[in-house]
Amino acid sequence: MTHSHSGASCTQDPGSFLRGLAGLGMAGHRPGGFGPHSRARRGDTRAAILRVLAEQPMHGYQIIQEFSRRSNGAWSPSAGSIYPTLQQLADEGLVVATETGGKKVFSLTEAGATAVSELGEEPAPWDVAAASGDVTGLLGLRDSGGRLAAAVVQVGKSGDRSQVDATIEILDAARKQVYALLAQD
């Protein structure tokens, strides 16, 4: 279902708004390295998972929280990057999952412990992410945009026509205010 307002269209596909932000570099990350608009390379995510599991068994969400905590919020990988990497590590025999309290808890195997020892003195990926910091404030901007996107998605999922129309008006006004801000000297 598509609604039109002021020449712009807004689809009620809940993911379309987020995909639009992702296309602008706002909801997600660009590949390569760390920073406000970056994401860890697969090898970095892999090494980071092995390192935290060397300390204690964890489920996927705990791993995500731990990376965010250790990087001071500079690196918070998605479940879409963590769980496939955990599966790959399990397929390689480096981790094993056990069901605990309704959750899969992952721990290292002997081969996984060996893989951790082979990482040597490489800096931990979360340390690299934390060192990049948020010198431009883009992490806060991205987070705020993500929270706004989540609210818009919720309106798209459960709002009635009047709520959708009101949300469009709010977003149009906010867009104009942001452009006015940019136009200031």
C-alpha positions as CSV (number, residue, x, y, z in Angstrom):
1,M,0.0,0.0,0.0
2,T,1.5,3.3,-1.0
3,H,0.5,6.8,0.3
4,S,1.3,9.9,-1.5
5,H,2.0,13.3,0.2
6,S,3.4,16.4,-1.3
7,G,4.7,14.5,-4.4
8,A,6.6,12.0,-2.4
9,S,5.5,8.4,-1.9
10,C,5.8,6.4,1.3
11,T,5.3,2.7,1.1
12,Q,4.1,0.7,4.0
13,D,6.8,-1.9,3.4
14,P,8.4,-1.7,6.9
15,G,11.9,-2.2,5.6
16,S,11.8,0.3,2.8
17,F,12.5,3.3,5.0
18,L,15.5,1.5,6.6
19,R,16.8,0.4,3.1
20,G,16.5,4.0,2.0
21,L,18.6,5.1,5.0
22,A,21.1,2.3,4.3
23,G,21.5,3.6,0.8
24,L,22.4,7.0,2.3
25,G,24.9,5.4,4.6
26,M,22.7,6.0,7.7
27,A,21.4,2.6,8.7
28,G,24.3,0.2,8.5
29,H,27.9,0.4,7.7
30,R,30.3,0.6,4.8
31,P,32.7,-2.3,4.4
32,G,36.3,-2.1,5.4
33,G,37.7,-1.1,8.8
34,F,36.0,0.6,11.7
35,G,34.4,4.0,12.3
36,P,31.0,5.6,12.3
37,H,30.1,4.2,8.9
38,S,32.1,1.1,8.7
39,R,31.9,-2.5,9.7
40,A,34.4,-5.1,10.6
41,R,35.7,-7.3,7.8
42,R,34.6,-10.9,8.2
43,G,38.0,-11.9,9.5
44,D,37.7,-9.2,12.2
45,T,34.3,-10.5,13.3
46,R,35.6,-14.0,13.3
47,A,38.7,-13.2,15.4
48,A,36.6,-11.1,17.8
49,I,34.1,-13.9,18.4
50,L,36.9,-16.4,19.0
51,R,38.6,-14.0,21.5
52,V,35.4,-13.4,23.6
53,L,34.5,-17.1,23.6
54,A,38.0,-17.8,24.9
55,E,37.0,-15.9,28.0
56,Q,33.6,-17.5,28.6
57,P,30.8,-19.2,26.7
58,M,28.1,-16.7,25.4
59,H,25.0,-16.6,23.2
60,G,25.0,-14.5,20.1
61,Y,23.2,-11.5,21.7
62,Q,25.8,-11.4,24.5
63,I,28.6,-11.4,21.9
64,I,27.0,-8.4,20.2
65,Q,26.6,-6.5,23.5
66,E,30.2,-7.4,24.5
67,F,31.6,-5.9,21.3
68,S,29.6,-2.8,21.7
69,R,30.7,-2.4,25.3
70,R,34.3,-3.1,24.6
71,S,34.4,-0.6,21.7
72,N,32.5,2.1,23.7
73,G,29.7,1.8,21.2
74,A,31.8,2.3,18.1
75,W,31.2,-1.3,16.9
76,S,27.9,-3.0,17.4
77,P,27.6,-5.7,14.8
78,S,24.2,-7.0,13.6
79,A,22.8,-10.4,14.3
80,G,23.1,-10.8,10.5
81,S,26.9,-10.8,10.8
82,I,27.3,-12.6,14.1
83,Y,25.1,-15.6,13.7
84,P,26.4,-16.7,10.2
85,T,30.0,-16.3,11.5
86,L,29.1,-18.4,14.6
87,Q,27.6,-21.1,12.2
88,Q,30.8,-21.0,10.1
89,L,32.9,-21.4,13.2
90,A,30.8,-24.3,14.3
91,D,31.0,-25.9,10.8
92,E,34.8,-25.6,11.1
93,G,34.8,-27.3,14.5
94,L,36.1,-24.2,16.3
95,V,33.0,-23.6,18.4
96,V,30.2,-25.8,19.7
97,A,26.7,-24.7,20.6
98,T,24.7,-26.1,23.5
99,E,21.1,-25.4,24.4
100,T,20.9,-23.5,27.7
101,G,17.8,-21.9,29.0
102,G,16.2,-21.9,25.5
103,K,19.3,-20.2,23.9
104,K,22.2,-21.5,22.0
105,V,25.3,-20.9,24.0
106,F,28.6,-21.1,22.1
107,S,31.9,-22.2,23.5
108,L,35.3,-22.9,22.0
109,T,36.5,-26.4,21.2
110,E,40.2,-27.4,21.5
111,A,40.6,-26.4,17.9
112,G,39.0,-23.0,18.6
113,A,41.4,-22.4,21.5
114,T,44.3,-23.2,19.2
115,A,42.9,-20.7,16.7
116,V,42.7,-18.0,19.4
117,S,46.4,-18.6,20.4
118,E,47.3,-18.2,16.7
119,L,45.9,-14.7,16.7
120,G,48.9,-13.7,18.6
121,E,49.4,-10.0,19.5
122,E,47.0,-8.6,16.9
123,P,45.0,-5.8,18.4
124,A,41.5,-6.8,19.3
125,P,38.9,-5.6,16.7
126,W,36.9,-3.8,19.4
127,D,40.0,-1.9,20.4
128,V,40.5,-0.8,16.8
129,A,36.9,0.3,16.7
130,A,37.1,2.2,20.0
131,A,40.3,4.0,18.9
132,S,38.5,5.3,15.8
133,G,36.1,7.1,18.2
134,D,33.3,9.3,17.1
135,V,35.2,12.5,16.4
136,T,32.6,13.7,14.0
137,G,29.4,12.8,16.0
138,L,28.2,10.5,13.3
139,L,27.6,7.6,15.6
140,G,25.1,9.7,17.5
141,L,23.5,10.9,14.3
142,R,23.3,7.3,13.0
143,D,21.8,6.1,16.2
144,S,19.2,8.9,16.3
145,G,18.3,8.2,12.7
146,G,18.0,4.5,13.5
147,R,15.6,5.2,16.4
148,L,13.6,7.5,14.1
149,A,13.5,4.8,11.4
150,A,12.3,2.2,14.0
151,A,9.4,4.6,15.0
152,V,8.5,5.1,11.3
153,V,8.6,1.4,10.7
154,Q,6.2,0.9,13.6
155,V,3.8,3.4,12.2
156,G,4.0,1.6,8.8
157,K,3.2,-1.7,10.5
158,S,0.4,-0.7,12.9
159,G,-0.6,2.8,12.1
160,D,-3.9,3.8,10.5
161,R,-4.2,6.2,7.6
162,S,-4.4,9.3,9.8
163,Q,-1.3,8.2,11.7
164,V,0.7,7.6,8.5
165,D,-0.3,10.9,7.1
166,A,0.6,12.7,10.3
167,T,4.0,10.9,10.4
168,I,4.6,12.0,6.8
169,E,3.9,15.6,7.8
170,I,6.3,15.4,10.8
171,L,9.1,13.9,8.6
172,D,8.6,16.5,5.9
173,A,8.9,19.3,8.6
174,A,11.9,17.7,10.1
175,R,13.6,17.4,6.7
176,K,13.0,21.1,6.0
177,Q,14.4,22.0,9.4
178,V,17.6,19.9,8.8
179,Y,18.1,21.6,5.4
180,A,17.5,25.0,7.0
181,L,20.2,24.1,9.5
182,L,22.6,23.2,6.7
183,A,21.9,26.5,5.0
184,Q,23.1,28.5,8.0
185,D,26.5,30.0,7.8
